[in-house]
Amino acid sequence: MNQNLKQLLLWLILIVAYPLLGYEGQQKWVGLYANNTSYSDQKMVYDLSWDNVTDQIKEGWKEGYDLTKVNYSSGKWIAVLSKGTGFTNQAYDARYRLKDFFYILDKRWKEGYRLIDLEYGLGKWIGIYAKGTPYTQQVVESSKNLNNFQYVVRDYWKKGYKLIDVERGGNKWVGVFVKGSGITEQLYRVRNAWSKSKRSIKEHWDKGYDLITLEYGLAQWMTVYGKQRDAKGQSLIVRNSWESYVKALEAQKKKGFYLVDTAYGW
């Protein structure tokens, strides 16, 4: 084997192996909880099938719950249902292509809805909408790589928007930007290991920032922070076991904390 071929193989091995360096050994379900919310009750429903989860969502609507979060992780579709949101109406859509999702999103905006959560799983983009949010304006933008996405974020900050949700899927980073959120200033951090992101979260809590949203993609954790007029008391629940992650919801509710964001990664 000549020297050039050896170098090429070495580079290929490094390209494949590098993302694994930040995995830290085990899968993690991460729950962001807050105690200064309008929520009065909450529950989590899940299934391997999105259609089965939508049946449970519709039952939750009949019981007075609103859909506040959707997550796909480790083969499961998870929906968080909450009471006391202040929403006046809700809807959701699923599309396989982001282009098609943007088309239906535009129709939802014309109907008076605002996108409150975006999730990608099994090739599907899931959007959750609500009426009765504080958001006065909204845009959704995507980029193929994280570096370009960071430019997009900073550009919308200059325009007065705040970033409330980030999703990695379909080879894209997607951000949901709004006006009227009550967030007064923002920043973000990108780390290649959960332990580093966890330290970053604590550091920013100590500086008076709330964690607005977090996302895992391509062996990187992106955490988005903000200072809010209505600051939240927050806590993080991190579990390697799905069963213990579900149990944590009930334990947090007893303390007055409700789940406001979820993520899954390594």
C-alpha positions, -999 to +999 in steps of 0.1 A: +000+000+000+015+033-010+018+063+013-009+084-003-034+056+000-025+051+036-031+088+043-064+087+025-076+057+046-065+074+078-085+105+069-116+084+061-113+067+095-110+100+113-140+114+095-161+085+105-147+082+141-147+119+150-184+123+157-183+093+180-159+111+204-187+133+218-212+104+225-200+098+261-211+062+260-249+062+266-281+075+251-298+103+271-333+116+274-331+152+285-361+171+300-362+208+306-386+217+334-399+251+346-419+261+376-431+295+366-455+285+339-493+288+334-496+250+333-519+233+358-515+196+348-494+176+323-490+140+310-469+122+284-482+098+258-461+077+234-462+049+209-441+034+181-466+047+156-473+084+150-509+076+140-514+059+174-500+089+192-523+112+173-553+092+185-541+098+221-536+135+213-572+138+202-584+121+234-563+145+253-579+175+236-613+161+246-600+160+282-590+197+281-553+192+274-533+210+248-504+195+228-472+214+239-443+192+227-435+163+203-403+143+203-391+113+183-364+093+201-351+057+201-380+045+180-408+062+200-431+091+192-437+111+224-463+138+229-465+161+259-500+173+268-506+202+292-535+221+308-535+258+314-516+269+283-540+297+273-543+283+237-577+289+221-573+263+193-547+238+180-537+218+149-508+196+137-494+186+104-470+159+091-451+161+059-423+140+044-405+169+026-396+201+043-406+220+012-441+205+016-441+214+053-433+250+045-462+251+021-487+239+047-471+261+073-479+292+052-515+281+050-516+277+088-503+312+093-530+326+071-555+308+093-541+326+124-520+298+138-484+300+152-459+271+151-450+262+187-430+231+181-412+213+152-400+177+152-384+154+127-385+116+129-388+086+105-385+109+075-415+131+087-416+167+097-442+173+125-455+208+132-476+217+162-497+249+160-517+270+183-539+301+184-537+323+215-499+325+217-481+358+224-462+357+191-469+386+168-447+375+139-430+343+130-406+329+104-390+295+099-356+291+082-333+262+074-297+256+066-278+225+055-249+229+080-246+243+115-221+270+105-245+286+080-274+281+104-255+302+130-253+330+105-291+327+099-297+329+137-276+361+141-293+377+111-328+372+125-316+385+159-306+417+141-342+419+127-357+417+162-367+380+162-359+355+189-352+318+184-377+295+203-371+261+187-343+243+168-346+210+150-321+188+132-334+165+105-334+156+069-298+169+066-309+203+077-309+226+108-342+244+111-350+273+134-384+288+145-381+326+151-407+348+166-415+383+178-435+389+209-419+361+230-410+382+260-373+373+255-352+404+258-318+390+247-304+357+234-272+337+228-264+301+220-237+276+226-226+245+206-207+217+224-196+183+212-203+165+245-233+165+269-210+171+299-198+203+283-234+215+275-245+207+310-217+230+324-227+256+299-263+255+310-254+259+347-230+288+339-258+306+320-284+300+347-260+316+372-258+346+349-296+350+348-304+333+315-331+308+310-325+278+287-350+283+259-344+252+238-318+225+232-312+201+203-288+173+194-275+166+159-244+152+143-227+146+177-233+182+188-255+198+214-269+232+206-283+251+236-302+284+232-305+308+261-325+340+267-333+366+294-370+369+298-393+395+313-411+365+330-380+345+341-385+308+348-372+286+376-357+257+357-344+222+363-329+195+341-338+158+342-313+135+324-320+098+323-304+069+304-335+048+310-368+056+292-388+042+321-371+064+347-374+094+323-412+089+322-414+085+360-395+118+364-425+137+350-448+128+379-421+136+404-414+170+389-451+178+388-454+173+425-427+200+429-445+224+406-423+219+376-436+212+341-419+198+310-412+226+285-386+210+262-372+176+255-342+163+236-325+129+229-288+123+222-255+109+233 
